[in-house]
Amino acid sequence: MQNQAARLLLAYAGDDEGFIDLTPEEEADLVEAQAEMARGEFATEAEVQAVLAKFRS
């Protein structure tokens, strides 16, 4: 009910951007990511570069 009310208000205000409906698994991942952020658990620069290297040509 709250989501529907929020969508109506946003539509009325002219904010046409849609909402993303998360699956239960995606929501759990998001909650865990937020908990990791709260604990200060971030990737190191080396870890970030290793992931990015996989996608570079």
Summary of the structure (lengths in Angstrom):
residues: 57
radius of gyration: 17.5
end to end distance: 46.8
largest distance: 46.8
contacts: 83
relative contact order: 0.07
helix: 67%
strand: 0%
